[in-house]
Amino acid sequence: MHDGDSITVRRDDTGETAKVRIYGVDCPELKQPGGEQAQALTARILLNKTIQVIPAHKAKSYRREVAGIVLLDDLLVLQDALVSAGLAWVDGRYCKMAVCDLWRLHQREAKAARRGLWAEPDPMPPWQWRRKAR
C-alpha cells in the first residue's frame, strides 16, 4: 500500500505488478489527519485478497492505472468502504460515473455521523492540502 487510494496489485495471470490509483475518491495524504487510518483500512481490506481491478478509463494518473477495486469474495467495493468509514472524499473533479452518486450519499452519511476525518471540525481535502504544501 502506498496510501489509502494508491495500491500495487499482482496479476494472477502474469505475476506482474501494476500500480493502481483508486477511481473517484481521494484519501487524506499520509501526513494529514486520517491518512494513516485510510492506508490501514485499505491494507486491512485488500492484503492477500483476490480483487477485481475494473479500469475506469484509458487515462493514467502519474503512470498508474485508474480503476475501481472490488473484492470478489465479499462483493465489497473499496471506494465505498473508504467513503463510508469517513476516510476518503468523493472527488467530484473526476468521479463522473453513476456509482459516484451512491458514494456521495455515503459521504454525507459519514459526515453526519462524524466518522473518520469528519470528526475534525474542518477537514482539508487532500487536493487543497497538496496545493498548500507546495
N, C-alpha and C positions, 0 to 999 in steps of 0.2 A: 504494500500500500504506500502510495506517495503521500496522499492526504485523503480527505473524505470523498472527493469526487474525481480522483485520478488513480487508476489502478493498472497493474500489469497482469495480463492473463496468459496462460499457456494453452495453446491449441492442442486438443487431443489428437487430431489427425496428423499433425506435423511435428508436434513437440516444440514448435517455435513460440517465442513470447511476443506479445504486442502490447503497447501502451494504449490505454483506452481512457478517454475523457467522458465522464458520465453526462449524457444528454439532459439538457433542460434545467439543471439545478446547479447551484454554486454553494459549496460549503465554506465555512469560515477558513481562512488560512491558518496554518498550524500555530502561528504566534498570536492569533486572535482568540478571544474568549469563544469556547466551543469548538475550536479547530481540532484539538487533540481528541475530544469526545466524538467528533464526526469521523475522524480517522479510525478510532477504536470501534465504533459501530460498524463501519464498512468492513473492517478486518473481521470482526466477530461474525458478521453475516456471510462473508464470502470465503474466508480462509478454508482452503482444501475442499471447496464445494464445486459441484458441476453447475455451470451457469450457461445461459444463452446470451450471446452478445448480439444485439439487434441494431445494425447500423442505422443511424438517424438520417444521415445524408452523406453525400460524397465528400463534402469538405472535411478537412482535417483541422485540428486545433493544436498548434505547436507540435506538429508531426505525430499527433495521436489520432486514432480513430475516434469519432464521436458516436456514442451508441447508448442504447438502453441496456440495462442489465437485469435479467430475470433468473431467479433460482428455480430451476425446473422442478426439483423435488417438493419445494414448498410453495410454488406458484407465487413467489414474493418478488416484487419489483423494487430494486434497490432505491431508486429515486423516491418512491412512495414511503419507504421505511425512513429515509433520512429526513424528508419533509415532515412526516407525521411525528417524528421524535423531536422536531424543532431544531434540527442540526443542519438545515440547508434552506436556502431561499430558492423559490422558483424564479429562474432568471428570465424575465419577460422579454429581454432583448433577443433571446434565442429560442425560447420554448414556444413553439408555434403549433405543435400537434394537438389534436383534440384531448389527449390524455393530460395535457398541461392544466386544463380546467379542473380536473379532479385533484391534481397536486395543489393548485391554488386553494381549493376548498380545504384540503388537509392542512395547508399552511395557515389559513385563517383559524382553523380549529386549534392548532398547536399554539398560535399566538394568543387566542382567547384563554387557553389553559395554562399559559405561561411556561410551556415546556421548552427545555433546551435553551437556545440562545434568546428566546422570548422572555426568559426570566430576567434578563438585563433590561434596564429602563429604556435604553435607546440603542439596540444592537446596530452595528455598522455593517452594511453589506460588503462582502469581500471585494467587489469591484471598486467601491469607494475607498476601502482600506488600502488596496494596492496603489491607487492613484495618490493617496495621501502619503504613503510610504516612500514614494519616489522622490 
